[in-house]
Amino acid sequence: MLRAAGLALAVTTLLAGPMLSGPVLAQDAPAEPDSADGTGESILQDGEALPDVPSTPEALAPESSTDSRAASAVASAPAAILRGLDRVTGETQDLPLRVGATADLFRLQVSLSDCRYPVNDPASNAYAHLTIRERGEVVFNGWMVAASPALSAMDNARYDVWALTCAR
């Protein structure tokens, strides 16, 4: 048994030794200069310096024909459309709700305080401020964002509610 183990060790050493001790070609090769086209030739001419990098936020901002304030402007809508899911039964229900109103959704009471949407693209997103109660206890009070439902989600074991859009 000891003799077989010694023989296996000797064979392993003979086979692996040359592979481990030999030079690695990638390490021995000289480094090639950076190139844009992969030929190894430098893209800068002799003595040419790299262009200056802008350092102010205004210089780094992308050029746009739209004013950033106008692009981020929102307007309030008179109503919102919400969707609810009962995870136990799998039932979904859409709920149109006017600002200031409260309505029942499954065993929840949902109140809408405000619904805002981007002025430039009303269909792109909706921000609904909701208060949701279950058996009189507030289980959610805050803004829900239609484009990112998980950003501010209601934490409830049975029900899920999210904003779909603002209704005008």
C-alpha positions in Angstrom: 0.0 0.0 0.0 2.8 2.4 0.9 4.7 1.5 -2.2 1.6 2.3 -4.4 1.2 5.7 -2.7 4.8 6.5 -3.4 4.5 5.4 -7.0 1.4 7.7 -7.5 3.3 10.6 -5.9 6.3 10.1 -8.2 4.1 9.9 -11.3 2.2 13.1 -10.3 5.4 14.9 -9.7 6.8 13.9 -13.1 3.7 14.9 -15.0 3.0 18.2 -13.1 6.5 19.4 -12.5 7.3 20.6 -16.0 3.9 22.3 -16.4 4.2 24.2 -13.1 7.9 25.2 -13.4 7.8 26.3 -17.0 7.5 30.0 -18.0 4.1 31.5 -18.6 4.0 33.0 -22.0 1.6 35.8 -21.2 3.8 37.0 -18.4 7.0 36.9 -20.6 5.5 38.7 -23.5 6.2 42.5 -23.7 3.1 44.7 -23.1 1.7 46.3 -26.2 0.6 49.9 -26.2 -3.1 50.8 -26.0 -4.8 51.1 -29.4 -8.2 51.9 -30.6 -8.2 49.5 -33.5 -6.4 46.5 -31.8 -3.2 46.8 -34.0 -1.0 47.8 -31.0 -0.3 51.2 -32.5 -0.9 54.2 -30.2 -3.8 56.4 -31.1 -2.0 59.5 -29.9 0.6 61.1 -32.1 4.1 61.7 -30.7 4.0 64.5 -28.2 0.2 64.8 -28.3 -1.4 65.1 -24.8 -4.7 63.7 -23.7 -7.6 66.2 -23.9 -8.6 68.0 -20.7 -11.4 66.4 -18.7 -14.2 68.8 -17.6 -14.3 69.1 -13.8 -17.5 71.1 -13.1 -20.9 69.5 -12.9 -22.2 71.8 -15.5 -19.5 70.7 -18.0 -20.2 67.0 -17.2 -24.0 67.3 -17.7 -25.2 66.0 -21.1 -26.3 68.7 -23.6 -30.0 68.8 -23.8 -32.5 71.1 -25.5 -34.9 70.5 -22.6 -34.6 72.5 -19.4 -34.0 70.0 -16.5 -36.6 71.8 -14.3 -39.2 71.4 -17.0 -38.3 67.8 -17.5 -38.9 67.0 -13.9 -42.0 69.1 -13.4 -45.0 67.3 -12.1 -48.7 68.1 -12.0 -51.5 66.9 -9.7 -54.3 64.8 -11.1 -57.9 64.6 -9.7 -57.8 60.8 -9.4 -55.7 57.6 -9.5 -56.1 54.0 -10.6 -54.7 51.5 -8.1 -54.5 47.7 -8.3 -54.9 45.3 -5.5 -53.9 41.7 -5.1 -55.3 39.1 -2.7 -52.3 36.7 -2.4 -54.5 33.9 -0.9 -57.2 33.8 -3.6 -55.1 35.3 -6.4 -57.8 37.8 -7.1 -56.9 41.2 -8.5 -59.0 44.3 -8.5 -58.5 47.7 -10.1 -59.7 50.7 -8.0 -60.3 54.1 -9.5 -60.1 56.6 -6.6 -60.6 60.4 -6.5 -58.3 62.6 -4.4 -59.7 62.9 -0.9 -61.8 59.8 -1.2 -61.6 56.5 0.7 -62.7 53.2 -0.8 -62.7 49.5 0.2 -60.3 47.2 -1.6 -60.8 43.6 -0.3 -60.6 44.1 3.5 -58.5 47.3 3.2 -59.7 50.9 3.3 -57.6 53.0 0.8 -57.4 56.8 1.0 -55.8 58.9 -1.8 -54.3 62.2 -0.7 -52.7 63.2 -4.0 -51.6 61.8 -7.4 -48.9 63.4 -9.4 -47.5 62.7 -12.8 -44.7 64.1 -15.1 -45.9 67.0 -17.2 -43.9 66.1 -20.2 -44.9 62.4 -20.3 -48.1 61.8 -18.2 -48.3 58.1 -19.2 -44.7 57.3 -18.0 -45.2 57.4 -14.3 -47.5 58.2 -11.4 -46.8 59.1 -7.7 -49.8 58.4 -5.4 -49.9 59.4 -1.8 -51.9 56.7 0.0 -53.1 55.8 3.4 -54.1 52.2 3.7 -55.9 50.8 6.8 -56.7 47.2 7.7 -59.3 46.9 10.5 -58.8 50.5 11.4 -55.0 50.2 11.8 -52.8 52.1 9.4 -50.6 49.6 7.5 -49.2 52.0 4.9 -48.9 55.8 4.7 -46.7 57.3 2.0 -46.0 57.7 -1.7 -46.2 54.8 -4.1 -44.4 55.1 -7.4 -46.0 53.4 -10.4 -42.7 52.8 -12.3 -41.0 51.3 -9.3 -43.7 49.5 -7.1 -41.1 47.9 -4.8 -39.5 51.3 -4.0 -42.2 52.0 -1.4 -44.4 48.9 -1.0 -47.0 48.1 1.5 -45.8 45.3 3.8 -48.8 43.0 4.3 -48.8 39.2 4.4 -52.1 38.8 2.4 -52.6 42.0 0.3 -50.6 44.0 -2.2 -51.6 47.4 -3.5 -49.8 49.5 -6.1 -50.4 52.6 -8.2 -51.0 52.1 -11.9 -51.6 55.7 -13.2 -53.1 59.1 -12.4 -56.5 59.7 -14.0 -57.4 63.1 -15.4 
